[in-house]
């Protein structure tokens, strides 16, 4: 996979700070942002993600990786897997 495909194959699930941090600790909820900035410390990934969402003039590609919740992420993965098996 090239860089863009690798990025789009990962997700960001900013979610609720308390609840999401339980199932995705240590910055894992910003996995797509991590692929863009691999050397950025995990504790800065949330801030970087918010800046990208709010600061990019065209953030459509970046927003393709954002999921609203764990269930949203799982639902989309299931849907994409079903579509690719056809």
C-alpha positions as a printed NumPy array, in Angstrom:
array([[  0.   ,   0.   ,   0.   ],
       [  1.185,   3.502,  -0.663],
       [  1.159,   6.195,   2.01 ],
       [ -2.372,   7.448,   1.242],
       [ -3.841,   3.94 ,   1.163],
       [ -2.153,   3.092,   4.448],
       [ -3.542,   6.263,   5.994],
       [ -7.08 ,   5.633,   4.699],
       [ -6.918,   2.05 ,   5.99 ],
       [ -6.671,   3.357,   9.554],
       [ -9.175,   5.314,  11.637],
       [ -9.514,   8.039,  14.23 ],
       [-12.176,   7.583,  16.888],
       [-11.907,  10.694,  19.078],
       [-15.17 ,   9.816,  20.858],
       [-15.8  ,  10.55 ,  24.495],
       [-12.594,  11.257,  26.409],
       [-13.434,   8.957,  29.344],
       [-15.203,   6.092,  27.583],
       [-13.063,   5.922,  24.44 ],
       [ -9.88 ,   6.042,  26.501],
       [-10.955,   2.78 ,  28.181],
       [-11.033,   0.719,  24.983],
       [ -8.381,   2.704,  23.083],
       [ -5.762,   3.866,  25.584],
       [ -2.423,   5.518,  24.877],
       [ -3.552,   7.544,  21.888],
       [ -4.786,   4.563,  19.836],
       [ -8.013,   6.415,  19.121],
       [ -5.935,   8.627,  16.794],
       [ -4.387,   5.829,  14.757],
       [ -4.82 ,   7.556,  11.367],
       [ -3.202,  10.734,  12.696],
       [ -0.351,   8.559,  13.968],
       [  0.194,   7.353,  10.383],
       [  0.59 ,  10.962,   9.264],
       [  2.921,  11.951,  12.119],
       [  4.659,   8.786,  13.307],
       [  7.162,  10.631,  15.482],
       [  4.532,  12.717,  17.276],
       [  4.174,  11.635,  20.92 ],
       [  0.85 ,   9.864,  21.55 ],
       [ -0.246,  12.468,  24.1  ],
       [ -0.194,  15.128,  21.326],
       [ -2.208,  13.142,  18.773],
       [ -5.59 ,  14.448,  19.967],
       [ -4.458,  18.044,  19.697],
       [ -3.004,  17.388,  16.229],
       [ -6.245,  15.735,  15.119],
       [ -8.346,  18.701,  16.299],
       [ -6.025,  21.157,  14.541],
       [ -6.23 ,  19.202,  11.293],
       [-10.031,  18.976,  11.395],
       [-10.4  ,  22.7  ,  12.127],
       [ -7.395,  24.1  ,  10.268],
       [ -7.308,  22.383,   6.896],
       [ -9.042,  24.33 ,   4.15 ],
       [ -9.948,  21.036,   2.448],
       [-10.205,  18.359,   5.106],
       [-12.376,  15.883,   3.178],
       [ -9.603,  13.29 ,   2.833],
       [ -8.672,  13.64 ,   6.483],
       [-12.301,  13.328,   7.628],
       [-12.659,  10.002,   5.801],
       [-10.78 ,   8.392,   8.689],
       [-12.898,   9.857,  11.52 ],
       [-15.431,   7.566,  13.18 ],
       [-18.015,   8.682,  15.749],
       [-17.653,   5.685,  18.052],
       [-16.296,   2.16 ,  18.327],
       [-19.622,   0.831,  17.037],
       [-19.486,   3.172,  14.044],
       [-15.947,   1.986,  13.261],
       [-16.919,  -1.696,  13.571],
       [-20.057,  -1.212,  11.461],
       [-18.048,   0.424,   8.661],
       [-15.356,  -2.271,   8.792],
       [-18.046,  -4.966,   8.535],
       [-19.728,  -3.151,   5.635],
       [-16.418,  -2.659,   3.771],
       [-15.438,  -6.298,   4.295],
       [-18.805,  -7.491,   2.987],
       [-18.514,  -5.238,  -0.065],
       [-14.99 ,  -6.422,  -0.877],
       [-15.984, -10.089,  -0.698],
       [-18.549,  -9.634,  -3.486]])
